């Protein structure tokens, strides 16, 4: 009988730990995310506004960026671990050619697709303070978290936090709700 309270205590402590952002994840003020509408390498357009109702990671990167290169396989694992219906993943390449991006992704993260910010205007609007930068946008389209620099997105700390976050808030919300 003593085992049951111990299991409950263990599960409760895991839930509290999962609710805390991992070290290095900066909590933001909840301002509306800037507009983002770009095409991928195949010309298919993604509009961030169309992804409302779920959490979305907006990730700015470039193939010449060392931390971006190391981080990309962990993003590929993250995309496999958390369904796109709960965590949309929007990768934005900043001002590189199609050939550079295609060659890089084919080798490093073949299952990922990226949007192409060919003129850098979307990146300028979002103002990441370096590459890579990852913004977590809530289901209402508001900026909630920021990761500056490379992350081990497939680590237990990030997976647990994102699982907790997206399981709790992946439902559609009424218009105007915060």
Contact map, one row per residue, 1 for C-alpha under 8 A:
1111100000000000000000000000000000000000000000000000000000000000000000000000000000000000000000000000000000000000000000000000000000000000000000000000000000000000000000000000000000
1111110000000000000000000000000000000000000000000000000000000000000000000000000000000000000000000000000000000000000000000000000000000000000000000000000000000000000000000000000000
1111111000000000000000000000000000000000000000000000000000000000000000000000000000000000000000000000000000000000000000000000000000000000000000000000000000000000000000000000000000
1111111100000000000000000000000000000000000000000000000000000000000000000000000000000000000000000000000000000000000000000000000000000000000000000000000000000000000000000000000000
1111111110000000000000000000000000000000000000000000000000000000000000000000000000000000000000000000000000000000000000000000000000000000000000000000000000000000000000000000000000
0111111111000000000000000000000000000000000000000000000000000000000000000000000000000000000000000000000000000000000000000000000000000000000000000000000000000000000000000000000000
0011111111100000000000000000000000000000000000000000000000000000000000000000000000000000000000000000000000000000000000000000000000000000000000000000000000000000000000000000000000
0001111111110000000000000000000000000000000000000000000000000000000000000000000000000000000000000000000000000000000000000000000000000000000000000000000000000000000000000000000000
0000111111111000000000000000000000000000000000000000000000000000000000000000000000000000000000000000000000000000000000000000000000000000000000000000000000000000000000000000000000
0000011111111100000000000000000000000000000000000000000000000000000000000000000000000000000000000000000000000000000000000000000000000000000000000000000000000000000000000000000000
0000001111111110000000000000000000000000000000000000000000000000000000000000000000000000000000000000000000000000000000000000000000000000000000000000000000000000000000000000000000
0000000111111111000000000000000000000000000000000000000000000000000000000000000000000000000000000000000000000000000000000000000000000000000000000000000000000000000000000000000000
0000000011111111100000000000000000000000000000000000000000000000000000000000000000000000000000000000000000000000000000000000000000000000000000000000000000000000000000000000000000
0000000001111111110000000000000000000000000000000000000000000000000000000000000000000000000000000000000000000000000000000000000000000000000000000000000000000000000000000000000000
0000000000111111111000000000000000000000000000000000000000000000000000000000000000000000000000000000000000000000000000000000000000000000000000000000000000000000000100000000000000
0000000000011111111100000000000000000000000000000000000000000000000000000000000000000000000000000000000000000000000000000000000000000000000000000000000000000000000000000000000000
0000000000001111111100000000000000000000000000000000000000000000000000000000000000000000000000000000000000000000000000000000000000000000000000000000000000000000000000000000000000
0000000000000111111110000000000000000000000000000000000000000000000000000000000000000000000000000000000000000000000000000000000000000000000000000000000000001001100100000000000000
0000000000000011111110000000000000000000000000000000000000000000000000000000000000000000000000000000000000000000000000000000000000000000000000000000000000000000100110000000000000
0000000000000001111111000000000000000000000000000000000000000000000000000000000000000000000000000000000000000000000000000000000000000000000000000000000000000000100000000000000000
0000000000000000011111101000000000000000000000000000000000000000000000000000000000000000000000000000000000000000000000000000000000000000000000000000000000000100100000000000000000
0000000000000000000111111000000000000000000000000000000000000000000000000000000000000000000000000000000000000000000000000000000000000000000000000000000000001100100000000000000000
0000000000000000000011111000000000000000000000000000000000000000000000000000000000000000000000000000000000000000000000000000000000000000000000000000000000000000000000000000000000
0000000000000000000001111100000000000000000000000000000000000000000000000000000000000000000000000000000000000000000000000000000000000000000000000011000000000000000000000000000000
0000000000000000000011111110000000000000000000000000000000000000000000000000000000000000000000000000000000000000000000000000000000000000000000001111000000000000000000000000000000
0000000000000000000000011111000000000000000000000000000000000000000000000000000000000000000000000000000000000000000000000000000000000000000000001110000000000000000000000000000000
0000000000000000000000001111100000000000000000000000000000000000000000000000000000000000000000000000000000000000000000000000000000000000000000011100000000000000000000000000000000
0000000000000000000000000111111000000000000000000000000000000000000000000000000000000000000000000000000000000000000000000000000000000000000000111100000000000000000000000000000000
0000000000000000000000000011111000000000000000000000000000000000000000000000000000000000000000000000000000000000000000000000000000000000000000110000000000000000000000000000000000
0000000000000000000000000001111100000000000000000000000000000000000000000000000000000000000000000000000000000000000000000000000000000000000001110000000000000000000000000000000000
0000000000000000000000000001111110000000000000000000000000000000000000000000000000000000000000000000000000000000000000000000000000000000000001110000000000000000000000000000000000
0000000000000000000000000000011111000000000000000000000000000000000000000000000000000000000000000000000000000000000000000000000000000000000011100000000000000000000000000000000000
0000000000000000000000000000001111100000000000000000000000000000000000000000000000000000000000000000000000000000000000000000010000000000100011100000000000000000000000000000000000
0000000000000000000000000000000111110000000000000000000000000000000000000000000000000000000000000000000000000000000000000000110000000000000000000000000000000000000000000000000000
0000000000000000000000000000000011111000000000011000000000000000000000000000000000000000000000000000000000000000000000000100000000000000000000000000000000000000000000000000000000
0000000000000000000000000000000001111100000001111000000000000000000000000000000000000000000000000000000000000000000000000100000000000000000000000000000000000000000000000000000000
0000000000000000000000000000000000111110000011110000000000000000000000000000000000000000000000000000000000000000000000000000000000000000000000000000000000000000000000000000000000
0000000000000000000000000000000000011111000011100000000000000000000000000000000000000000000000000000000000000000001110000000000000000000000000000000000000000000000000000000000000
0000000000000000000000000000000000001111111111000000000000000000000000000000000000000000000000000000000000000000001100000000000000000000000000000000000000000000000000000000000000
0000000000000000000000000000000000000111111111000000000000000000000000000000000000000000000000000000000000000000111100000000000000000000000000000000000000000000000000000000000000
0000000000000000000000000000000000000011111100000000000000000000000000000000000000000000000000000100010000000000111100000000000000000000000000000000000000000000000000000000000000
0000000000000000000000000000000000000011111100000000000000000000000000000000000000000000000000000000000000000000000000000000000000000000000000000000000000000000000000000000000000
0000000000000000000000000000000000000011111110000000000000000000000000000000000000000000000000000000000000000000000000000000000000000000000000000000000000000000000000000000000000
0000000000000000000000000000000000000011111111000000000000000000000000000000000000000000000000000000000000000000000000000000000000000000000000000000000000000000000000000000000000
0000000000000000000000000000000000001111001111100000000000000000000000000000000000000000000000000000000000000000000000000000000000000000000000000000000000000000000000000000000000
0000000000000000000000000000000000011111000111110100000000000000000000000000000000000000000000000000000000000000001000000000000000000000000000000000000000000000000000000000000000
0000000000000000000000000000000000011100000011111110000000000000000000000000000000000000000000000000000000000000000000000000000000000000000000000000000000000000000000000000000000
0000000000000000000000000000000000111000000001111111000000000000000000000000000000000000000000000000000000000000000000000000000000000000000000000000000000000000000000000000000000
0000000000000000000000000000000000110000000000111111000000000000000000000000000000000000000000000000000000000000000000000000000000000000000010000000000000000000000000000000000000
0000000000000000000000000000000000000000000001111111000000000000000000000000000000000000000000000000000000000000000000000000000000000000000000000000000000000000000000000000000000
0000000000000000000000000000000000000000000000111111110100000000000000000000000000000001000000000000000000000000000000000000000000000000001000000000000000000000000000000000000000
0000000000000000000000000000000000000000000000011111111000000000000000000000000000000000000000000000000000000000000000000000000000000000001110000000000000000000000000000001000000
0000000000000000000000000000000000000000000000000011111000000000000000000000000000000000000000000000000000000000000000000000000000000000011100000000000000000000000000000111100000
0000000000000000000000000000000000000000000000000011111100000000000000000000000000001111000000000000000000000000000000000000000000000000011100000000000000000000000001001111000000
0000000000000000000000000000000000000000000000000001111110000000000000000000000000000111000000000000000000000000000000000000000000000001111000000000000000000000000001001100000000
0000000000000000000000000000000000000000000000000010011111000000000000000000000000000011110000000000000000000000000000000000000000000001111000000000000000000000000000000000000000
0000000000000000000000000000000000000000000000000000001111100000000000000000000000000011111000000000000000000000000000000000000000000111100000000000000000000000000000000000000000
0000000000000000000000000000000000000000000000000000000111110000000000000000000000000000111100000000000000000000000000000000000000000111100000000000000000000000000000000000000000
0000000000000000000000000000000000000000000000000000000011111000000000000000000000000000111100000000000000000000000000000000000000011110000000000000000000000000000000000000000000
0000000000000000000000000000000000000000000000000000000001111100000000000000000000000000001111000000000000000000000000000010000100111100000000000000000000000000000000000000000000
0000000000000000000000000000000000000000000000000000000000111110100100000000000000000000001111000000000000000000000000000000000000111000000000000000000000000000000000000000000000
0000000000000000000000000000000000000000000000000000000000011111100100000000000000000000000011010000000000000000000000000000000000110000000000000000000000000000000000000000000000
0000000000000000000000000000000000000000000000000000000000001111110110000000000000000000000000000001100100000000000000000000000000000000000000000000000000000000000000000000000000
0000000000000000000000000000000000000000000000000000000000000111110110000000000000000000000000000000000000000000000000000000000000000000000000000000000000000000000000000000000000
0000000000000000000000000000000000000000000000000000000000001111111110000000000000000000000000000000000000000000000000000000000000110000000000000000000000000000000000000000000000
0000000000000000000000000000000000000000000000000000000000000011111111000000000000000000000000000000000000000000000000000000000000000000000000000000000000000000000000000000000000
0000000000000000000000000000000000000000000000000000000000000000111111100000000000000000000000000000000000000000000000000000000000110000000000000000110000000000000000000000000000
0000000000000000000000000000000000000000000000000000000000001111111111110000000000000000000000000000000000000000000000000000000000110000000000000000110000000000000000000000000000
0000000000000000000000000000000000000000000000000000000000000011111111110000000000000000000000000000000000010000000000000000000000000000000000000000000000000000000000000000000000
0000000000000000000000000000000000000000000000000000000000000000011111111000000000000000000000000000000000000000000000000000000000000000000000000000010000000000000000000000000000
0000000000000000000000000000000000000000000000000000000000000000001111111110000000000000000000000000000000000000000000000000000000000000000000000000011110000000000000000000000000
0000000000000000000000000000000000000000000000000000000000000000000111111111000000000000000000000000000000011000000000000000000000000000000000000000000000000000000000000000000000
0000000000000000000000000000000000000000000000000000000000000000000001111111100000000000000000000000000000011000000000000000000000000000000000000000000000000000000000000000000000
0000000000000000000000000000000000000000000000000000000000000000000000111111110000000000000000000000000000000000000000000000000000000000000000000000000111000000000000000000000000
0000000000000000000000000000000000000000000000000000000000000000000000111111111000000000000000000000000000000000000000000000000000000000000000000000000011000000000000000000000000
0000000000000000000000000000000000000000000000000000000000000000000000011111111100000000000000000000000000001011000000000000000000000000000000000000000000000000000000000000000000
0000000000000000000000000000000000000000000000000000000000000000000000001111111110000000000000000000000000000000000000000000000000000000000000000000000011000000000000000000000000
0000000000000000000000000000000000000000000000000000000000000000000000000111111111000000000000000000000000000000000000000000000000000000000000000000000011000010000000000000000000
0000000000000000000000000000000000000000000000000000000000000000000000000011111111110000100000000000000000000000000000000000000000000000000000000000000000000000000000000000000000
0000000000000000000000000000000000000000000000000000000000000000000000000001111111100000000000000000000000000000000000000000000000000000000000000000000000000000000000000000000000
0000000000000000000000000000000000000000000000000000000000000000000000000000111111100000000000000000000000000000000000000000000000000000000000000000000000000010000000000000000000
0000000000000000000000000000000000000000000000000000000000000000000000000000011111110110000000000000000000000000000000000000000000000000000000000000000000000000001000000000000000
0000000000000000000000000000000000000000000000000000000000000000000000000000001111111111000000000000000000000000000000000000000000000000000000000000000000000000000000000000000000
0000000000000000000000000000000000000000000000000000000000000000000000000000001001111111100000000000000000000000000000000000000000000000000000000000000000000000000000000000000000
0000000000000000000000000000000000000000000000000000010000000000000000000000000000111111000000000000000000000000000000000000000000000000000000000000000000000000000000000100000000
0000000000000000000000000000000000000000000000000000011000000000000000000000000001111111000000000000000000000000000000000000000000000000000000000000000000000000000001100100000000
0000000000000000000000000000000000000000000000000000011110000000000000000000000001111111100000000000000000000000000000000000000000000000000000000000000000000000000001000100000000
0000000000000000000000000000000000000000000000000010011110000000000000000000000000111111110000000000000000000000000000000000000000000000000000000000000000000000000000000000000000
0000000000000000000000000000000000000000000000000000000111100000000000000000001000010011111000000000000000000000000000000000000000000000000000000000000000000000000000000000000000
0000000000000000000000000000000000000000000000000000000111100000000000000000000000000001111100000000000000000000011000000000000000000000000000000000000000000000000000000000000000
0000000000000000000000000000000000000000000000000000000011111000000000000000000000000000111110000000000000000000111000000000000000000000000000000000000000000000000000000000000000
0000000000000000000000000000000000000000000000000000000001111000000000000000000000000000011111000000000000000000011110000000000000000000000000000000000000000000000000000000000000
0000000000000000000000000000000000000000000000000000000000011100000000000000000000000000001111110000100000000000011111000000000000000000000000000000000000000000000000000000000000
0000000000000000000000000000000000000000000000000000000000011100000000000000000000000000000111110000000000000000000111110010000000000000000000000000000000000000000000000000000000
0000000000000000000000000000000000000000000000000000000000000000000000000000000000000000000011111000000000000000000111110000000000000000000000000000000000000000000000000000000000
0000000000000000000000000000000000000000000000000000000000000100000000000000000000000000000011111101100000000000000101000000000000000000000000000000000000000000000000000000000000
0000000000000000000000000000000000000000000000000000000000000000000000000000000000000000000000111111100000000000000001000000000000000000000000000000000000000000000000000000000000
0000000000000000000000000000000000000000100000000000000000000000000000000000000000000000000000011111110000000000000100000000000000000000000000000000000000000000000000000000000000
0000000000000000000000000000000000000000000000000000000000000000000000000000000000000000000000001111111000000000000000000000000000000000000000000000000000000000000000000000000000
0000000000000000000000000000000000000000000000000000000000000010000000000000000000000000000000011111111100000000000000000000000000000000000000000000000000000000000000000000000000
0000000000000000000000000000000000000000000000000000000000000010000000000000000000000000000010011111111110000000000000000000000000000000000000000000000000000000000000000000000000
0000000000000000000000000000000000000000100000000000000000000000000000000000000000000000000000000111111111000000000000000000000000000000000000000000000000000000000000000000000000
0000000000000000000000000000000000000000000000000000000000000000000000000000000000000000000000000011111111100000000000000000000000000000000000000000000000000000000000000000000000
0000000000000000000000000000000000000000000000000000000000000010000000000000000000000000000000000001111111111000000000000000000000000000000000000000000000000000000000000000000000
0000000000000000000000000000000000000000000000000000000000000000000000000000000000000000000000000000111111111101100000000000000000000000000000000000000000000000000000000000000000
0000000000000000000000000000000000000000000000000000000000000000000000000000000000000000000000000000011111111100000000000000000000000000000000000000000000000000000000000000000000
0000000000000000000000000000000000000000000000000000000000000000000000000000000000000000000000000000001111111100000000000000000000000000000000000000000000000000000000000000000000
0000000000000000000000000000000000000000000000000000000000000000000010011000000000000000000000000000000111111100000000000000000000000000000000000000000000000000000000000000000000
0000000000000000000000000000000000000000000000000000000000000000000000011001000000000000000000000000000111111111000000000000000000000000000000000000000000000000000000000000000000
0000000000000000000000000000000000000000000000000000000000000000000000000000000000000000000000000000000011111111100000000000000000000000000000000000000000000000000000000000000000
0000000000000000000000000000000000000000000000000000000000000000000000000001000000000000000000000000000000001111100000000000000000000000000000000000000000000000000000000000000000
0000000000000000000000000000000000000000000000000000000000000000000000000001000000000000000000000000000010001111110000000000000000000000000000000000000000000000000000000000000000
0000000000000000000000000000000000000001100000000000000000000000000000000000000000000000001000000000000010000111111000000000000000000000000000000000000000000000000000000000000000
0000000000000000000000000000000000000001100000000000000000000000000000000000000000000000011110000000000000000001111100000000000000000000000000000000000000000000000000000000000000
0000000000000000000000000000000000000111100001000000000000000000000000000000000000000000011110000000000000000000111110000000000000000000000000000000000000000000000000000000000000
0000000000000000000000000000000000000111100000000000000000000000000000000000000000000000000111110100000000000000011111000000000000000000000000000000000000000000000000000000000000
0000000000000000000000000000000000000100000000000000000000000000000000000000000000000000000111100000000000000000001111111110000000000000000000000000000000000000000000000000000000
0000000000000000000000000000000000000000000000000000000000000000000000000000000000000000000011111000000000000000000111110000000000000000000000000000000000000000000000000000000000
0000000000000000000000000000000000000000000000000000000000000000000000000000000000000000000001100000000000000000000011111000000000000000000000000000000000000000000000000000000000
0000000000000000000000000000000000000000000000000000000000000000000000000000000000000000000001100000000000000000000011111111000000000000000000000000000000000000000000000000000000
0000000000000000000000000000000000000000000000000000000000000000000000000000000000000000000000000000000000000000000010111111100000000000000000000000000000000000000000000000000000
0000000000000000000000000000000000110000000000000000000000000000000000000000000000000000000000000000000000000000000010011111110000000000000000000000000000000000000000000000000000
0000000000000000000000000000000000000000000000000000000000010000000000000000000000000000000001000000000000000000000010011111111100000000000000000000000000000000000000000000000000
0000000000000000000000000000000000000000000000000000000000000000000000000000000000000000000000000000000000000000000000011111111100000000000000000000000000000000000000000000000000
0000000000000000000000000000000001000000000000000000000000000000000000000000000000000000000000000000000000000000000000001111111000000000000000000000000000000000000000000000000000
0000000000000000000000000000000011000000000000000000000000000000000000000000000000000000000000000000000000000000000000000111111100000000000000000000000000000000000000000000000000
0000000000000000000000000000000000000000000000000000000000000000000000000000000000000000000000000000000000000000000000000011111110000000000000000000000000000000000000000000000000
0000000000000000000000000000000000000000000000000000000000010000000000000000000000000000000000000000000000000000000000000011011111101000000000000000000000000000000000000000000000
0000000000000000000000000000000000000000000000000000000000000000000000000000000000000000000000000000000000000000000000000000001111101000000000000001000000000000000000000000000000
0000000000000000000000000000000000000000000000000000000000000000000000000000000000000000000000000000000000000000000000000000000111111000000000000001100000000000000000000000000000
0000000000000000000000000000000000000000000000000000000000011100101100000000000000000000000000000000000000000000000000000000000111111000000000000001110000000000000000000000000000
0000000000000000000000000000000000000000000000000000000000111100101100000000000000000000000000000000000000000000000000000000000001111100000000000001110000000000000000000000000000
0000000000000000000000000000000000000000000000000000000000111000000000000000000000000000000000000000000000000000000000000000000111111110000000000111110000000000000000000000000000
0000000000000000000000000000000000000000000000000000000011110000000000000000000000000000000000000000000000000000000000000000000000011111000000000111000000000000000000000000000000
0000000000000000000000000000000000000000000000000000000011100000000000000000000000000000000000000000000000000000000000000000000000001111100000111110000000000000000000000000000000
0000000000000000000000000000000000000000000000000000001111000000000000000000000000000000000000000000000000000000000000000000000000000111110000111100000000000000000000000000000000
0000000000000000000000000000000010000000000000000000001111000000000000000000000000000000000000000000000000000000000000000000000000000011111111111000000000000000000000000000000000
0000000000000000000000000000000000000000000000000000111100000000000000000000000000000000000000000000000000000000000000000000000000000001111111110000000000000000000000001000000000
0000000000000000000000000000000000000000000000000011111100000000000000000000000000000000000000000000000000000000000000000000000000000000111111000000000000000000000000001111100000
0000000000000000000000000000000000000000000000000001110000000000000000000000000000000000000000000000000000000000000000000000000000000000111111000000000000000000000000000000100111
0000000000000000000000000000000110000000000000001001000000000000000000000000000000000000000000000000000000000000000000000000000000000000111111100000000000000000000000000000000000
0000000000000000000000000000011110000000000000000000000000000000000000000000000000000000000000000000000000000000000000000000000000000000111111110000000000000000000000000000000000
0000000000000000000000000001111110000000000000000000000000000000000000000000000000000000000000000000000000000000000000000000000000000011110011111000000000000000000000000000000000
0000000000000000000000000011111000000000000000000000000000000000000000000000000000000000000000000000000000000000000000000000000000000011110001111100000000000000000000000000000000
0000000000000000000000001111000000000000000000000000000000000000000000000000000000000000000000000000000000000000000000000000000000000011100000111110000000000000000000000000000000
0000000000000000000000001111000000000000000000000000000000000000000000000000000000000000000000000000000000000000000000000000000000001111000000011111000000000000000000000000000000
0000000000000000000000011100000000000000000000000000000000000000000000000000000000000000000000000000000000000000000000000000000000001110000000001111111000000000000000000000000000
0000000000000000000000011000000000000000000000000000000000000000000000000000000000000000000000000000000000000000000000000000000011111100000000000111110000000000000000000000000000
0000000000000000000000000000000000000000000000000000000000000000001100000000000000000000000000000000000000000000000000000000000001111000000000000011111000000000000000000000000000
0000000000000000000000000000000000000000000000000000000000000000001101100000000000000000000000000000000000000000000000000000000000111000000000000011111100000000000000000000000000
0000000000000000000000000000000000000000000000000000000000000000000000100000000000000000000000000000000000000000000000000000000000000000000000000010111110000000000000000000000000
0000000000000000000000000000000000000000000000000000000000000000000000100100000000000000000000000000000000000000000000000000000000000000000000000000011111100100000000000000000000
0000000000000000000000000000000000000000000000000000000000000000000000100110110000000000000000000000000000000000000000000000000000000000000000000000001111100110000000000000000000
0000000000000000000000000000000000000000000000000000000000000000000000000110110000000000000000000000000000000000000000000000000000000000000000000000000111110110000000000000000000
0000000000000000000000000000000000000000000000000000000000000000000000000000000000000000000000000000000000000000000000000000000000000000000000000000000111111110000000000000000000
0000000000000000000000000000000000000000000000000000000000000000000000000000000000000000000000000000000000000000000000000000000000000000000000000000000001111111000000000000000000
0000000000000000010001000000000000000000000000000000000000000000000000000000000000000000000000000000000000000000000000000000000000000000000000000000000000111111100000000000000000
0000000000000000000011000000000000000000000000000000000000000000000000000000000000000000000000000000000000000000000000000000000000000000000000000000000111111111110000000000000000
0000000000000000000000000000000000000000000000000000000000000000000000000000010010000000000000000000000000000000000000000000000000000000000000000000000011111111111000000000000000
0000000000000000010000000000000000000000000000000000000000000000000000000000000000000000000000000000000000000000000000000000000000000000000000000000000000011111111100000000000000
0000000000000000011111000000000000000000000000000000000000000000000000000000000000000000000000000000000000000000000000000000000000000000000000000000000000001111111110000000000000
0000000000000000000000000000000000000000000000000000000000000000000000000000000000000000000000000000000000000000000000000000000000000000000000000000000000000111111111000000000000
0000000000000000000000000000000000000000000000000000000000000000000000000000000001000000000000000000000000000000000000000000000000000000000000000000000000000011111111100000000000
0000000000000010011000000000000000000000000000000000000000000000000000000000000000000000000000000000000000000000000000000000000000000000000000000000000000000001111111110000000000
0000000000000000001000000000000000000000000000000000000000000000000000000000000000000000000000000000000000000000000000000000000000000000000000000000000000000000111111111000000000
0000000000000000000000000000000000000000000000000000011000000000000000000000000000000110000000000000000000000000000000000000000000000000000000000000000000000000011111111100000000
0000000000000000000000000000000000000000000000000000000000000000000000000000000000000100000000000000000000000000000000000000000000000000000000000000000000000000001111111100000000
0000000000000000000000000000000000000000000000000000000000000000000000000000000000000000000000000000000000000000000000000000000000000000000000000000000000000000000111111110000000
0000000000000000000000000000000000000000000000000000011000000000000000000000000000000000000000000000000000000000000000000000000000000000011000000000000000000000000011111110000000
0000000000000000000000000000000000000000000000000000111000000000000000000000000000001110000000000000000000000000000000000000000000000000001000000000000000000000000001111111000000
0000000000000000000000000000000000000000000000000000110000000000000000000000000000000000000000000000000000000000000000000000000000000000001000000000000000000000000000011111100000
0000000000000000000000000000000000000000000000000001110000000000000000000000000000000000000000000000000000000000000000000000000000000000001000000000000000000000000000000111110000
0000000000000000000000000000000000000000000000000000100000000000000000000000000000000000000000000000000000000000000000000000000000000000001100000000000000000000000000000011111010
0000000000000000000000000000000000000000000000000000000000000000000000000000000000000000000000000000000000000000000000000000000000000000000000000000000000000000000000000001111110
0000000000000000000000000000000000000000000000000000000000000000000000000000000000000000000000000000000000000000000000000000000000000000000000000000000000000000000000000000111110
0000000000000000000000000000000000000000000000000000000000000000000000000000000000000000000000000000000000000000000000000000000000000000000100000000000000000000000000000000011111
0000000000000000000000000000000000000000000000000000000000000000000000000000000000000000000000000000000000000000000000000000000000000000000100000000000000000000000000000000111111
0000000000000000000000000000000000000000000000000000000000000000000000000000000000000000000000000000000000000000000000000000000000000000000100000000000000000000000000000000000111
